[in-house]
Amino acid sequence: MMRSIAMLDLKAEFNVFADEIREAVDGVLTSQQFVGGPAVAALEKTMCERVGVADAVAVSSGTDALLCTMMALGIGAGDEVIVPTFTFFATAGSVWRLGARPVFVDIDPKTFNVDPRSIEAAITPKTKAIVAVHLFGQCAEMDAINSIAVEHGLKVIEDAAQAIGAKYHGRSACALGDVACLSFYPTKNLGGFGEGGMIMSNDRTFIDVARQLRNHGQSGTYIHERVGGNFRLDTMKAAILLVKQRHLDEFTERRRAHAAIYDAQLANSCVDTPQVGEHQEMVYHQYSILTDRRDALCDRLRERGVGCGVYYPLPLHLQPCFASLGYKKGSLPVAEDTCERIMSLPCHPMMNDSDVKFVVDCIDEFHGASTCSHEPRADTARSH
Ligand SMILES: Cc1ncc(COP(=O)(O)O)c(C=O)c1O
């Protein structure tokens, strides 16, 4: 039988904690409370303790976390929000939905995260906030971003959808900006059983506003102080996430161990492996490599039963829905080049060392005896 190594194996993960989850679900069924309630409050508290942030509002998705955050910050028509062009759509879609303008900036070719120098160049009197996305599980350069924000009086929103558990200079993602947004989408490192997300901040006044907005801006029963939305999280999902988060650190360590094997074994191959700064602890939501033969390598891996993904094939500034913003091909060249050469390898907690080595063998076999034009990108140190 052909070996099969998928990008994720949620069925195998479920087997690890099936009994605990069934018990938690049973508790919710018995309570017959399905929205909000003690499980949601407990999840908020647990996540705050985990990352070292004062308060949190659990919401219906990572997208709604971003949207509700921007609503609570008062972002709207006439405002600009700086967003990396190389990220998932939701980061920018939320800005647009509020009538504000996403101002796209380029990325650092080594980390795929936003380049702080391009942020500085994009600031105008209309800029209200910067979204710092911690892409693939590595934190953006928050020291530089925060100092730009302080200098210009801007808010920093961490989009930590892919980075729960990541650390930057020893501090946790979600505790690095003014406010952080998480996603519990099933494929995330802490994935729920359905949609879910969270807003986290040390600013309790902001959190109070976000909490109100989550429930149609109600300050009392049927008294609406603001226009919010239905951004509430289901009780069942919170109860399940409370169980799953107990296994998060162990799962993260497994991802990091796989990444270490990939790093070592692909060091002299024809592909560029991810670059992780000494001050970073990356959680490898994705293990993304760069190669000039991306599509052919992906096809070959799939033929051999190995999953692979392309995150992301088109930068946001070139998306059809943002055409009216006037960006052209060539506007943000690092991200554009990355979109053509990037691909992600399986790096999930249920793989074992031999699976990782098999993926490496498939990559080596694909390149065969061919010599690569490739020079290893040696300038950023790694740490795991
Ligand atoms: C960087 C980033 N931001 C935001 C989101 C949106 O999260 P959700 O899918 O939970 O709405 C995601 C998830 O795909 C993401 O990867």
The ligand as an ORCA input file, in Angstrom:
! r2SCAN-3c Opt
* xyz 0 1
  C      -3.308     34.819      9.442
  C      -4.771     34.532      9.595
  N      -5.599     35.520      9.967
  C      -6.913     35.316     10.145
  C      -7.475     34.078      9.936
  C      -8.961     33.941     10.047
  O      -9.366     32.978     10.973
  P     -10.732     32.171     10.777
  O     -10.541     31.210      9.659
  O     -10.908     31.506     12.110
  O     -11.806     33.156     10.504
  C      -6.657     33.004      9.585
  C      -7.220     31.658      9.406
  O      -7.296     31.059      8.415
  C      -5.269     33.233      9.384
  O      -4.451     32.262      8.999
*
